[in-house]
Amino acid sequence: MAELIVSVVLVSVIAAVTTLTLVRQQRFYSRTNAILDVKSQLRDAGNVLAADIRGAAVATYGIPLMTDSAIELYTTIGTSITCLVSGAGTYGLPPSVLANGNTLTSLLVTPDTGDLAEVYTIPAGNVDSGAWVTRRVASLASRSLASTCPSATGFTALADARPGATGYQLVVAGGTIGNARKGGPVRFLRRARYSIYKSSDNLWYLGYRRCSAIAPYVCAVIQPVSGPYRAYAAQRGRSGVGFRYYDAAGTELFAENPGRSVARVEIVLRGQSQRAASLVGDTQRQFDDSLVVIVSPRNRRR
C-alpha cells in the first residue's frame, strides 16, 4: 500500500510538472504569434504605402489631401502600350502574357470608368515634343487578339494567336487622341485615399478608399488594409498612423494645395497587440512596436 501511494504521488508530481511546462509553452507561442502579428501588420502597411506614394503622379496631380492622418494621391494601377489606334477613341492593347515571356501589359486591377488613362502622343516628325494626354476611361475589356494586337503589329507573334487568345480594347471618353501612335506607352491612374479610422469593433485600422479621379470627387466605403493600430491622437508621436510632408529643401509642409512640391513623405506606424505578449517571465502587458518609412515620390517636379 505504501509503495502504491508513493507511486501515485510521483505520477501526480510528474503530471503537474508536465502540465505546467505545456501551459508555459502554449503561452510562449501565443505571445510570440501576437508579437509577429504586430510586426507583420506594420511591415505590410509600410510596403503598401511606400509603393503607392513612390509611384504617385505628384508632378501632374499633386497630393490632393495631405493631413497628419490621411493622404490622397493618384496611383498607377496599370501600364501598357498601344498596338492599334482605331477611331472614336478606341485603342488595342497587347495581352498580359506573351508567348516569349515578355510582359507589355501589366494591370494591378482592371481600370474602369472612375479611372484615368494617359496616352503618350508624338507629333509627326517631332519626337522631342511628345506629351501625355489624359482622358477618362470609358471601358477596358478583353477582345480577340486579331482585333486588338495581331502579329502584324510586331508586338505579338504567331505563337500568341492561339484559339481564343485575347488582348485588351481600351475606349476613352472624348474621342480619338491626336498624335497617338503605335507603340506609345499607356498608363492607368486611380485616385486613392489612405487614412486611419475607427472600425465597428472599436479598434483603429489603416483604411483605403477608392475615389473618383474626376469631379465630383466621391470616395467609396473605406476598406481595412491592416491593423489594428494605436488610436488616432492629434498630438504628434502618439497616433497609430501619422504622415508628415517635406519639400526638396527639407521644409515641412502643412495641407499644401495642390501638393506638387512634396518631395518626401514620412510615415509613422504604431502597432499594439490586443493581448499580453511579453516574453519576459510571466509579466502581463501588451506589446508595442513602431515603424518609420520615408518615401520620395519618383514622379514629382524637381
N, C-alpha and C positions, 0 to 999 in steps of 0.2 A: 504493500500500500504506500509506504514511504517513497519507494522508487517511482511509483506511478505519479504521485503528487509532484515529485521533483521534475519528472519528465514533462508534465503538463505545464509547470511553471516555466521551464526552459523554452518550451514551444511557444508559450504566450509571449515571453520576452522577445524571442526571435521574430514572431509575427508583428509585435508592436514596433520593433526597430525597422523591419522591412516596410511596414505601412508608413511610418514616419518618413523614411527615405523616399518612397514613391510619391508621397504628398509634396515633399520639398522639390523633387524633380519636376513634378507637374507644375508647381508654382514657378519654378525657374523657366521652364519652356513657355508657359503662359506669359510671363513678364517679358521674356526675350521676344516673343511674337509681337507684343504690344509696342516694344521699342522699335522693332523692324518695321511695323506698320507706319509709325510716325515718320521714320526716316524715308520710307518708300513714298509716302504721300508728298513730302517736301520735295523729293527728287523729281517725281513725276510732274508736279506743278511747275517747278523750275524749268524743266525741259520744254514743256508746252509753251509757257510764256516766252522763254528765250527764243524759241523757233519762230513764233508769230511776230514778235517785236523785231527780230533781226531781219525778217523778210518783208516787213510792212512798207507800204508805199508812202513813206513820210514826205518825200520831196514833192509829190503831186497833191496828196490829200492831207498831209499833216497828221496830227493826232487830235481828232475832234473832241475827245473827252479825256482830260488828264487831271485826276484828283488823287488824294492820298489813298483812296480805297478802290478806285476803278480806273481802267484805261480802255479807250475805244480806238480802234485802228482799222485800216483796210489791209487785210491779209491776203496773201497769194494762195489760192486753193487749187490752181492747176496751170499748166503750160502746154503749149503745142506749137505746131507750125501750120501754115496754110498750104494745102495740097491743090485745091481747086478754088477758084474765085468765080462764083455764079452771080446772077442778077438778084435784085431785091434783098441785098444784104445777106446772102447765103454763102457759106464757106465750107469746103470739105476738109476734114482733118484726118490724119492717119490713126490707125488703131493703137491701143496701148502697148500691145506686144507684137513685135515683128519677127519674122522667121529667122532673121540673122541675129536676134538677141538685142538689137538696138531699141531704145525707147524714145519715141518722138512725141508722144502724148502722155502726160502724167497728171492724174486727177486725184486729189485727196478726197474730194466729194464731187458729186455731179453739179455743175453750175445750173442755176435756174433763173427765173425772171426777176429775182431780187438781187442778182449779182451783176457785175460789170465785166465786159470783155474789152481788152485793149489790143488793138491790131496795129502792128508796126507797118508804116507806109513809107514808100520810097518814090519820089517823083522821078519820072523817066529822065535818064541822063544826069541825075544829080544825087548821087548816093550820100553826099555829105549833108543833105537837108532832110534826112529821114526823121519821122516823128511818130509818136504813139497817138492813135485816135481812139477815144473811149466811147463805147456805146453800151446801152443796157442789153443784157442777154434776153432775147425773145424766146429761144429754145435751144437745147442741145440734146440731140437724140442719136441713137445708133441707126445707121443706114448701111446699105450694101457697099462693100468696098469699091465696086465698079463705079458707083456714083459719088463717092467721097474722096477716094485716094487710089485710083488704079495704077497699075505698074507703069503706065506710060508717063506718069508724072516724075518717075525716078526716085520717089520716096518709098515705094513698096516694090516687092519683087513678085515674080510669077508664083513663088512658093507661098506667098501670102494670100493668093487668090484661091484659097480652098473653098469648097462649097459652104455657103452660109457665112463667109467672112464678112466682117463689118468694120466700118470706120465711124467717124462722127460727123454729123451735119450741124453746123452752128448757124443760127439765124440771129441777127442783131436788129434791134429796133432802129428806125431812122433811115432804112435803105442802104444801098451799096456804099462802101467806104472807098473814096477815090484813092488811087495810087497804092491800093493793097495788092501785093504781088505774091506769086507762088514762092513758097519757101520763107515768107515773112513770119516772124515769131508772133504768137498769140499768148496772152496771159489772162487769167481769170481772177477777179478780186471779189472779196466778200467783206462787208463791214461787220465787225465783231466787237463785243464788249466783254471784258473780264472784270469781275468785282467780287468782293467778299459780301456774303449775305447770310442772314439767319434763316435756317430752314424750319419746317414744322416740328422737328424733333428738338428745337431749342439749341441746336448746335450751329456753328458757323462754318461755311464752306466757301471754297473758291468756285464761282459760278461763271457760266458762259451764256451769252445771249447773241443770237444771230440777228442782225439788224438790216434793214433795207439800205441798199447802197445809194439810193436816190430819194429825194424828198417825196412824201413826208418820211422822215427817218424814224420808223416804228420798229421797236425791238420785240422779239418773240419772248416767250416764257423762259425764265432762267433755268439752266440745267447745271447740276453739280459736275465739277471737273475732278476735284479731290478735296480731302478733308477728313475729319473736322480740324479746324484751327482754333487758336485762341480768339476770343471775341474781339470785335472791332472796338477800337478806342481812338478818340480824337487825339489823345496825347501821343506824341511820337515815341517810338520804341516799345509800344505796348500792344499794338494792333496785330491780329493774326496774319493779315496780308496788307502790305504797305507799298506804295510806289512813290518814287522821287525822280524828278526830271532835271536834266542839266543841258546847257548848250555847249558848244565846242570849246568855250573858254573856261568851262567848269562852273559857271554861274547857275545856281538853282533857279528853275522856272516854276511859276505857280499859275495853273489854269490859263496858260497862254492860248490864244486863239489866232490862227488855227493850229499852232504847234509844229510848224515846219522847221523851226530852229532847234528842235530837240535832237541832241547828239548822243545822249546817254540816258538810259533808264535804269534806276536801281530798284530792285525788287527784294523785299524782306519778307520771308515766310516764317511764321512761328507756330509750331505744332505742339499739341499736348495730348498725351494718352488719356483715354477715358476711364482707365482703371489703374490701380497700383502697378508700377512697372520697375521698381528699384531692384537691382541685382545684388545689393549690398545687404547681406543678412536677411532679416525679416522686416526691414523698415518699409512701412506702407506709405508711399507717396506717388504722385503722378510724375510721369517722365516728360520733360520739356526739351525741345530741340528747335534749332532755327537754321535757316539757310539764307544766304545773301547771294543774289545773282545780279551781275552788272552786264547790260546788253547795249551794244551800239547798233542802231538801225543801219543797214547797208545802203538802202535807197533813200538817202537824205541829201539836202543841199549842203555843199561844203564851201 
